[in-house]
Amino acid sequence: MAKPGNSRNSLDGFFRPRVIAVVGVSNESKKLGTQIYRNLLAGRWHGRVVPVNPNANKIGTVRCYPSVDRIPGRVDLAVIVTPAPTVATILTSCGKKRIKNCVIISAGFRETGVEGKIREQELINIARRYGIKLLGPNCLGFMHAGSGINATFARPIEQVGSLALISQSGALAVAVTDWARRSSVGFRAVISLGNKAGLNENDLIDYFAADPGTSAILLYLESIEHGEKFMATVRAAVKRKPVVIIKSGESELGQRAAISHTGALSSPREVVAAALRQAGAIQIHSVKELYQFAQVGAVSSELQGNNIAIVTNAGGAGIMATDAIATSNLKLSQADSTTIKKLRAGLPAAASVSNPFDLVGDADAVRYKLALKVIGSDPAVSAVVVLLTPQVVTQPLATAQAIIAVAKRYPLKLWVASFLGGESVASARTALAKAGIPHFEYPEEAISAIDMLWRARTNGQYHAPKIQSAVSKKPLKQTGLILPKPALGILKSYGFNTIPTRFAKDNHEAKAAAKSLRYPLVLKISSQSMIHKAAGGGVWVGIKNEHELLRTLRIAERRFPAKYRRGIGEGWLLQHQIHSGVELFLGGRRDSSFGPMVLLGKGGVDVEKNKAITIAFPPFTSESLRRQLSLGSAGRDLMQFIHEQHLDLMAYLTAASHLGQLLREHNEISEVDVNPLFVGPVGEGTKAVDARIIIGEYKK
């Protein structure tokens, strides 16, 4: 849906309104409209709330209007909570009243099937006609603690903070706010997207990225709208603050569930993961991880470094945290001589004065405080993880108070705690939460949360290369499958190194073609019906002379008679057999949401079975692509393989950038495979020996 304006101020009508109309209020307390109305009255917001119901003159002692167009004066926001069949008429009245912002809580639209989808399209058309910014339908509404507004039927945000949660699920939004209430974690805003008939994640990410009161943006999404725009929006946002995303509905069963929930359709898991990684977002996979990040993100949107100090009274707990660091992007800080000297002077001989700092089992609050002061003063330490196991002489609450006191003294460091145990450490956990010290049940969770914060900072520092926008090229005339010889010609025009390839219609032409090539030769079928030549038995290698060539042709003709070779360009291909280099795969696809993407991996006949494919979205340079590959496990494994084989990595990545340019300049291409692409040692570059290009309709 085309919406007027994408600037930050374009959504101020939602989050900073002066007059809100609630359509669907009654004197029945259990009705959703009534609950929203009462939540607005009960909040810290000081604007005017106007009830609307054609069947009521008053709500309590307040005058109730029969329709929005009967409300005198300006209305900034309308919240509609009426049966689905009535919503279109009400939205039209809002348009005529020049109400530019509407929240539709009502369900019964796209998520219910064909009839609901028709209703939802009607809302989209009305909103477009009147320039209405629409949230929903089928949503919880929104809370904005900064403005004191609770335009939902859920309990409000109790603690004002700096986190913005954008959720496609209203139920999940309620769960997160309930957890935040118990954990003393503050939120700036919580927004339920619902069916996204109007405003979507791109609009809201853009708004909160520019909002100075927001330190981090958290999202739960079942679908991603306009993937290419989404990546650009996230890429711009992460330069200012972390963006953390749960993307559900990626499995086959999950996709079916998403369709029944909000009518969402998902891109494949690998595509989404690659898009989020390249955009700079932190992808997480559970609500538990969301809670973990929320705790550290609520107190520190930016980690100064990745040097972590672990302070513990139990060696086992310290080892658990150390093991977690070993598999993260963090590292143990190295204590300098001054730190070691101070710790030795104040701690018992049995204590460890190297990281992890083990204060041993009889450590009381005084010992913890002494160690924390020394470690907190060490400039090399970026974050301190304080572990505690309840032992006979342990003082959990007093130790928590010691952490709080030292943390105030060194506010530039991130202070995190994990007090293991149950009832004996409950009061300490409560004290830490109230003081804004993130607390985790297990040491590994604490490390995971810090790691997410650090990845968010490093992702935000990355700047995608500035590459000229794709030039509109003359479309390729052919449709369907472009056979290997012309496909290689297209690749050559985009900077690929290709090997000489000869086409022959019959044995006589093949014999003549072979004279212009060097033996040994490779013979291949060229046929529209044989896309996977090697897997279909259409490739013969190691042909040493003319006699072997003729014998191979007789075998090939029996396997692939004339019916396979009747069309233009169908027949035989001959090439000199390459013996140097290693086969790698390079391919291109076009995702319906995210657009063109380049696939990289190990090559050969088993590429379809090889799951270790990594994805990159053009435009990119060879240098920027190398950094992108380093962010994912499949990409790191591929680069490690190339390094072990002493292959020319940069030549391979340069070929990938050329393929990305081809895809960007020819939207009609739906698929490209360069397989195999032989990659030689450093300095010898690459050679494309086979390719297929499929031309198919593509609508952006």
GUNUDO-452704 format. One line per 2 residues: for each residue x, y, z of C-alpha. Coordinates in steps of 0.05 Angstrom, whole numbers, padded with zeros to 5 digits. Layout:
<nodes>
X:Y:Z | ... $
</nodes>
This chain:
<nodes>
00000:00000:00000 | 00026:00068:-00018 $
00028:00112:00043 | 00041:00187:00043 $
00106:00205:00076 | 00158:00162:00109 $
00192:00214:00152 | 00194:00207:00227 $
00142:00262:00236 | 00093:00225:00191 $
00077:00178:00249 | 00074:00230:00304 $
-00001:00231:00293 | -00002:00160:00320 $
00046:00168:00378 | 00034:00241:00397 $
-00041:00254:00384 | -00082:00306:00420 $
-00150:00276:00407 | -00166:00201:00402 $
-00234:00173:00381 | -00250:00102:00403 $
-00304:00072:00358 | -00339:00013:00390 $
-00342:00035:00463 | -00401:00013:00505 $
-00421:00010:00579 | -00404:-00064:00580 $
-00338:-00069:00616 | -00316:-00133:00582 $
-00320:-00105:00512 | -00253:-00093:00479 $
-00271:-00023:00458 | -00289:-00005:00530 $
-00224:-00034:00556 | -00184:00007:00506 $
-00224:00070:00524 | -00210:00059:00598 $
-00136:00045:00586 | -00130:00112:00550 $
-00165:00148:00607 | -00122:00113:00659 $
-00055:00128:00627 | -00008:00186:00635 $
-00030:00216:00568 | -00065:00283:00577 $
-00103:00287:00512 | -00177:00280:00500 $
-00211:00212:00489 | -00278:00213:00452 $
-00324:00151:00455 | -00363:00133:00392 $
-00424:00086:00390 | -00489:00098:00351 $
-00528:00061:00405 | -00505:00100:00466 $
-00514:00172:00488 | -00463:00169:00544 $
-00406:00125:00567 | -00409:00134:00642 $
-00417:00209:00648 | -00382:00226:00582 $
-00420:00244:00520 | -00417:00190:00466 $
-00422:00208:00392 | -00459:00165:00341 $
-00404:00169:00289 | -00336:00201:00280 $
-00362:00254:00232 | -00407:00281:00288 $
-00347:00295:00334 | -00335:00370:00335 $
-00264:00394:00320 | -00202:00357:00300 $
-00188:00283:00314 | -00116:00259:00306 $
-00126:00184:00316 | -00185:00135:00312 $
-00184:00066:00344 | -00237:00021:00312 $
-00263:-00039:00350 | -00327:-00061:00314 $
-00348:-00124:00275 | -00310:-00133:00210 $
-00368:-00119:00162 | -00376:-00049:00193 $
-00304:-00027:00190 | -00301:-00003:00118 $
-00359:00045:00129 | -00327:00072:00192 $
-00260:00080:00158 | -00294:00119:00102 $
-00324:00166:00154 | -00255:00175:00184 $
-00229:00195:00115 | -00284:00245:00105 $
-00270:00273:00174 | -00197:00280:00154 $
-00173:00233:00209 | -00105:00213:00182 $
-00087:00158:00232 | -00128:00096:00246 $
-00118:00033:00287 | -00164:-00025:00268 $
-00166:-00075:00325 | -00222:-00116:00293 $
-00208:-00185:00266 | -00243:-00221:00209 $
-00201:-00200:00150 | -00146:-00233:00109 $
-00130:-00283:00164 | -00200:-00314:00156 $
-00198:-00331:00081 | -00223:-00305:00015 $
-00281:-00263:00041 | -00237:-00231:00093 $
-00184:-00217:00042 | -00235:-00179:00000 $
-00255:-00138:00061 | -00183:-00122:00076 $
-00170:-00099:00005 | -00229:-00052:00012 $
-00195:-00021:00073 | -00131:-00013:00035 $
-00168:00023:-00022 | -00204:00069:00027 $
-00139:00086:00064 | -00104:00101:-00001 $
-00162:00145:-00025 | -00162:00189:00037 $
-00088:00186:00055 | -00100:00148:00120 $
-00042:00115:00156 | -00071:00049:00179 $
-00047:00001:00234 | -00077:-00069:00231 $
-00128:-00097:00223 | -00129:-00158:00270 $
-00081:-00125:00319 | -00073:-00109:00392 $
-00060:-00035:00379 | -00001:00001:00409 $
00029:00028:00473 | 00075:00087:00475 $
00104:00097:00544 | 00139:00161:00523 $
00071:00193:00509 | 00034:00155:00564 $
-00013:00123:00513 | -00041:00053:00519 $
-00086:00044:00458 | -00093:-00031:00471 $
-00137:-00077:00512 | -00076:-00102:00551 $
-00043:-00079:00615 | 00002:-00018:00604 $
00078:-00012:00604 | 00095:00003:00676 $
00168:00023:00669 | 00186:00074:00617 $
00248:00052:00580 | 00282:00058:00512 $
00265:-00007:00477 | 00215:-00009:00419 $
00179:-00075:00405 | 00145:-00084:00338 $
00106:-00149:00337 | 00063:-00182:00284 $
00031:-00222:00341 | -00010:-00185:00392 $
-00007:-00243:00440 | 00069:-00243:00439 $
00069:-00168:00452 | 00026:-00179:00514 $
00073:-00235:00537 | 00134:-00190:00530 $
00103:-00132:00568 | 00082:-00179:00623 $
00153:-00207:00628 | 00181:-00136:00627 $
00135:-00117:00685 | 00162:-00174:00727 $
00234:-00163:00706 | 00234:-00087:00714 $
00254:-00077:00642 | 00229:-00013:00611 $
00200:-00004:00541 | 00191:00058:00500 $
00136:00030:00456 | 00101:-00035:00439 $
00066:-00039:00372 | 00023:-00096:00344 $
00025:-00098:00268 | -00030:-00149:00256 $
-00044:-00161:00182 | -00003:-00101:00159 $
-00056:-00074:00111 | -00024:-00006:00120 $
00036:00008:00164 | 00088:-00047:00163 $
00155:-00061:00195 | 00192:-00015:00147 $
00151:00046:00168 | 00161:00032:00242 $
00235:00014:00238 | 00246:00079:00201 $
00207:00119:00254 | 00241:00089:00316 $
00310:00090:00284 | 00303:00166:00282 $
00270:00170:00351 | 00322:00196:00402 $
00284:00162:00459 | 00293:00093:00429 $
00358:00055:00441 | 00342:-00011:00406 $
00288:-00040:00362 | 00261:-00111:00373 $
00216:-00145:00322 | 00174:-00208:00318 $
00154:-00220:00246 | 00116:-00275:00211 $
00126:-00243:00142 | 00170:-00189:00114 $
00140:-00138:00068 | 00179:-00112:00008 $
00244:-00148:00024 | 00291:-00103:-00015 $
00264:-00041:00019 | 00265:-00078:00086 $
00340:-00092:00078 | 00354:-00019:00061 $
00312:00005:00120 | 00347:-00041:00169 $
00415:-00025:00141 | 00402:00049:00154 $
00374:00036:00224 | 00432:-00007:00250 $
00479:00052:00239 | 00442:00086:00296 $
00419:00029:00341 | 00412:-00047:00346 $
00356:-00082:00308 | 00339:-00152:00335 $
00290:-00196:00297 | 00253:-00262:00309 $
00228:-00287:00242 | 00178:-00344:00251 $
00139:-00384:00200 | 00202:-00410:00165 $
00189:-00485:00168 | 00136:-00518:00124 $
00090:-00528:00184 | 00107:-00458:00209 $
00087:-00427:00143 | 00020:-00461:00144 $
00009:-00436:00215 | 00027:-00365:00194 $
-00024:-00367:00137 | -00079:-00385:00185 $
-00055:-00332:00234 | -00045:-00268:00195 $
-00047:-00290:00123 | 00029:-00285:00120 $
00074:-00319:00069 | 00147:-00332:00085 $
00210:-00334:00045 | 00254:-00396:00056 $
00295:-00398:00120 | 00362:-00390:00086 $
00341:-00330:00046 | 00313:-00294:00107 $
00375:-00309:00148 | 00421:-00283:00094 $
00380:-00220:00084 | 00379:-00204:00158 $
00453:-00218:00165 | 00471:-00174:00106 $
00425:-00118:00129 | 00461:-00118:00196 $
00404:-00143:00240 | 00414:-00192:00296 $
00370:-00253:00282 | 00347:-00293:00342 $
00304:-00354:00344 | 00266:-00354:00409 $
00228:-00309:00457 | 00279:-00329:00509 $
00334:-00296:00468 | 00289:-00235:00460 $
00285:-00230:00535 | 00360:-00238:00541 $
00375:-00181:00493 | 00321:-00137:00523 $
00355:-00139:00591 | 00422:-00115:00566 $
00393:-00071:00511 | 00350:-00035:00563 $
00413:-00011:00601 | 00465:-00006:00545 $
00451:00003:00471 | 00526:00002:00456 $
00582:-00040:00485 | 00649:-00004:00488 $
00688:-00068:00471 | 00685:-00143:00473 $
00733:-00156:00531 | 00695:-00192:00586 $
00715:-00203:00658 | 00684:-00260:00697 $
00681:-00257:00773 | 00656:-00319:00809 $
00657:-00357:00875 | 00653:-00424:00839 $
00703:-00451:00789 | 00651:-00492:00752 $
00607:-00432:00739 | 00667:-00393:00714 $
00686:-00449:00666 | 00614:-00450:00639 $
00618:-00376:00624 | 00688:-00383:00594 $
00665:-00439:00548 | 00607:-00395:00524 $
00656:-00339:00509 | 00699:-00387:00468 $
00641:-00398:00419 | 00620:-00325:00416 $
00649:-00261:00387 | 00673:-00240:00456 $
00739:-00253:00491 | 00765:-00256:00562 $
00799:-00192:00584 | 00872:-00196:00602 $
00888:-00168:00671 | 00946:-00120:00672 $
01000:-00120:00725 | 00966:-00065:00766 $
00901:-00104:00769 | 00937:-00169:00788 $
00978:-00133:00842 | 00915:-00102:00874 $
00877:-00168:00873 | 00935:-00207:00904 $
00938:-00155:00959 | 00865:-00161:00977 $
00845:-00233:00961 | 00864:-00298:00995 $
00921:-00339:00966 | 00874:-00391:00940 $
00837:-00341:00896 | 00851:-00334:00822 $
00877:-00266:00800 | 00871:-00283:00726 $
00808:-00283:00685 | 00760:-00317:00704 $
00771:-00288:00773 | 00753:-00342:00823 $
00742:-00312:00892 | 00733:-00384:00919 $
00674:-00413:00957 | 00678:-00373:01021 $
00674:-00305:00986 | 00628:-00257:01023 $
00600:-00190:00998 | 00662:-00153:01023 $
00708:-00196:00980 | 00664:-00189:00920 $
00662:-00113:00927 | 00738:-00109:00933 $
00748:-00150:00870 | 00695:-00113:00831 $
00725:-00045:00848 | 00793:-00068:00822 $
00766:-00101:00759 | 00718:-00043:00746 $
00777:00006:00746 | 00814:-00035:00693 $
00808:00003:00627 | 00816:-00061:00587 $
00750:-00089:00614 | 00687:-00075:00573 $
00637:-00116:00613 | 00636:-00152:00679 $
00597:-00217:00689 | 00587:-00231:00764 $
00570:-00303:00780 | 00548:-00329:00848 $
00529:-00397:00875 | 00495:-00399:00943 $
00543:-00431:00993 | 00546:-00431:01069 $
00579:-00363:01077 | 00551:-00331:01014 $
00514:-00265:01022 | 00470:-00259:00959 $
00432:-00196:00976 | 00493:-00159:01003 $
00533:-00182:00943 | 00478:-00155:00897 $
00482:-00088:00933 | 00557:-00088:00924 $
00548:-00098:00849 | 00499:-00041:00846 $
00545:00006:00883 | 00606:-00010:00841 $
00566:-00007:00776 | 00546:00065:00793 $
00619:00081:00802 | 00638:00053:00733 $
00577:00068:00689 | 00613:00061:00622 $
00621:-00014:00633 | 00565:-00064:00625 $
00550:-00100:00690 | 00513:-00167:00686 $
00498:-00219:00739 | 00479:-00292:00743 $
00462:-00316:00812 | 00451:-00391:00807 $
00399:-00421:00853 | 00328:-00412:00875 $
00296:-00382:00936 | 00362:-00365:00970 $
00380:-00316:00915 | 00310:-00290:00899 $
00316:-00225:00939 | 00383:-00211:00907 $
00355:-00220:00837 | 00298:-00172:00854 $
00347:-00120:00879 | 00389:-00126:00816 $
00328:-00120:00771 | 00303:-00057:00807 $
00372:-00026:00801 | 00375:-00040:00726 $
00429:-00093:00730 | 00412:-00148:00680 $
00406:-00216:00714 | 00406:-00284:00681 $
00389:-00352:00708 | 00449:-00385:00676 $
00520:-00360:00659 | 00513:-00380:00586 $
00452:-00336:00578 | 00490:-00276:00605 $
00546:-00287:00554 | 00495:-00297:00498 $
00461:-00231:00514 | 00527:-00192:00515 $
00548:-00226:00450 | 00484:-00202:00416 $
00498:-00131:00439 | 00569:-00134:00413 $
00546:-00163:00346 | 00496:-00107:00341 $
00551:-00055:00349 | 00598:-00087:00299 $
00541:-00096:00248 | 00522:-00024:00256 $
00594:-00001:00241 | 00594:-00037:00174 $
00579:00007:00114 | 00555:-00026:00050 $
00596:-00005:-00011 | 00568:00052:-00053 $
00556:00021:-00121 | 00521:00055:-00179 $
00449:00036:-00187 | 00434:-00019:-00237 $
00430:00007:-00308 | 00368:-00013:-00347 $
00395:-00059:-00401 | 00361:-00084:-00464 $
00322:-00146:-00443 | 00347:-00213:-00466 $
00302:-00235:-00523 | 00298:-00309:-00509 $
00250:-00339:-00459 | 00257:-00403:-00419 $
00324:-00438:-00417 | 00384:-00406:-00451 $
00430:-00463:-00472 | 00502:-00466:-00447 $
00539:-00436:-00506 | 00498:-00371:-00510 $
00495:-00370:-00434 | 00570:-00371:-00430 $
00571:-00314:-00481 | 00527:-00272:-00436 $
00572:-00286:-00377 | 00633:-00267:-00417 $
00602:-00200:-00433 | 00597:-00189:-00357 $
00671:-00202:-00344 | 00673:-00277:-00334 $
00731:-00317:-00360 | 00703:-00373:-00403 $
00737:-00429:-00441 | 00731:-00440:-00517 $
00667:-00478:-00531 | 00647:-00507:-00599 $
00577:-00527:-00620 | 00563:-00585:-00667 $
00496:-00608:-00696 | 00522:-00676:-00718 $
00583:-00722:-00720 | 00612:-00687:-00781 $
00610:-00619:-00747 | 00636:-00648:-00682 $
00696:-00678:-00717 | 00711:-00611:-00750 $
00701:-00573:-00685 | 00749:-00618:-00648 $
00806:-00596:-00694 | 00803:-00526:-00666 $
00809:-00552:-00594 | 00863:-00589:-00556 $
00853:-00660:-00531 | 00832:-00686:-00482 $
00761:-00663:-00495 | 00695:-00661:-00459 $
00631:-00676:-00498 | 00564:-00651:-00471 $
00492:-00654:-00494 | 00461:-00587:-00509 $
00386:-00595:-00503 | 00326:-00557:-00474 $
00303:-00622:-00442 | 00369:-00635:-00407 $
00382:-00580:-00355 | 00424:-00624:-00308 $
00471:-00655:-00360 | 00519:-00691:-00314 $
00464:-00721:-00270 | 00427:-00743:-00333 $
00487:-00778:-00363 | 00499:-00724:-00416 $
00573:-00710:-00403 | 00633:-00751:-00427 $
00703:-00733:-00405 | 00775:-00754:-00421 $
00766:-00761:-00496 | 00839:-00768:-00519 $
00835:-00769:-00595 | 00790:-00769:-00656 $
00778:-00844:-00653 | 00752:-00838:-00581 $
00711:-00778:-00600 | 00674:-00816:-00655 $
00663:-00876:-00609 | 00636:-00829:-00555 $
00590:-00796:-00604 | 00559:-00863:-00623 $
00546:-00878:-00550 | 00518:-00808:-00540 $
00471:-00815:-00599 | 00443:-00880:-00573 $
00431:-00848:-00505 | 00403:-00783:-00534 $
00371:-00796:-00602 | 00350:-00742:-00651 $
00288:-00722:-00612 | 00333:-00690:-00559 $
00371:-00648:-00612 | 00319:-00619:-00658 $
00315:-00546:-00635 | 00359:-00487:-00649 $
00424:-00493:-00610 | 00410:-00566:-00592 $
00465:-00616:-00607 | 00534:-00626:-00579 $
00583:-00582:-00542 | 00658:-00594:-00543 $
00710:-00564:-00496 | 00781:-00576:-00476 $
00782:-00613:-00410 | 00810:-00571:-00353 $
00856:-00606:-00303 | 00876:-00548:-00259 $
00833:-00514:-00206 | 00776:-00536:-00162 $
00702:-00537:-00180 | 00662:-00485:-00142 $
00589:-00466:-00151 | 00563:-00398:-00168 $
00489:-00386:-00179 | 00436:-00333:-00180 $
00362:-00334:-00161 | 00308:-00283:-00153 $
00267:-00283:-00089 | 00196:-00256:-00094 $
00208:-00210:-00035 | 00283:-00197:-00029 $
00298:-00194:-00103 | 00363:-00218:-00136 $
00411:-00260:-00096 | 00477:-00295:-00110 $
00490:-00366:-00084 | 00561:-00390:-00069 $
00586:-00459:-00049 | 00627:-00520:-00067 $
00612:-00543:-00138 | 00606:-00605:-00180 $
00550:-00653:-00194 | 00527:-00657:-00122 $
00512:-00583:-00113 | 00437:-00595:-00108 $
00451:-00641:-00049 | 00500:-00594:-00016 $
00464:-00555:00038 | 00524:-00511:00055 $
00504:-00456:00006 | 00514:-00384:00027 $
00472:-00326:-00001 | 00490:-00254:-00015 $
00447:-00198:-00043 | 00477:-00151:-00094 $
00504:-00100:-00102 | 00570:-00117:-00070 $
00644:-00115:-00086 | 00692:-00172:-00076 $
00717:-00140:-00012 | 00648:-00127:00018 $
00627:-00198:-00002 | 00686:-00227:00036 $
00662:-00192:00099 | 00591:-00216:00088 $
00615:-00288:00081 | 00653:-00283:00147 $
00587:-00268:00184 | 00555:-00336:00171 $
00579:-00407:00186 | 00569:-00431:00114 $
00608:-00372:00087 | 00664:-00382:00136 $
00668:-00456:00119 | 00671:-00440:00044 $
00727:-00389:00054 | 00764:-00439:00098 $
00758:-00492:00043 | 00784:-00443:-00010 $
00842:-00424:00036 | 00860:-00497:00049 $
00860:-00510:-00026 | 00904:-00448:-00038 $
00852:-00421:-00088 | 00843:-00350:-00113 $
00789:-00326:-00066 | 00785:-00255:-00092 $
00778:-00279:-00164 | 00720:-00322:-00143 $
00687:-00265:-00105 | 00698:-00219:-00164 $
00661:-00268:-00209 | 00605:-00268:-00157 $
00601:-00192:-00161 | 00596:-00196:-00237 $
00539:-00245:-00231 | 00504:-00198:-00182 $
00510:-00142:-00233 | 00479:-00187:-00287 $
00420:-00202:-00243 | 00409:-00129:-00224 $
00411:-00106:-00296 | 00365:-00160:-00323 $
00302:-00169:-00281 | 00276:-00219:-00332 $
00329:-00270:-00309 | 00299:-00316:-00256 $
00357:-00365:-00249 | 00431:-00371:-00267 $
00477:-00429:-00253 | 00552:-00425:-00266 $
00569:-00497:-00249 | 00623:-00515:-00249 $
00665:-00453:-00242 | 00737:-00475:-00238 $
00778:-00433:-00189 | 00853:-00438:-00195 $
00911:-00420:-00149 | 00922:-00347:-00130 $
00938:-00309:-00193 | 00906:-00359:-00241 $
00834:-00334:-00232 | 00771:-00370:-00252 $
00743:-00405:-00313 | 00669:-00415:-00326 $
00660:-00481:-00364 | 00585:-00490:-00362 $
00524:-00447:-00348 | 00450:-00443:-00354 $
00406:-00381:-00353 | 00330:-00385:-00345 $
00288:-00326:-00368 | 00222:-00321:-00332 $
00171:-00268:-00313 | 00191:-00228:-00252 $
00150:-00173:-00221 | 00182:-00127:-00170 $
</nodes>
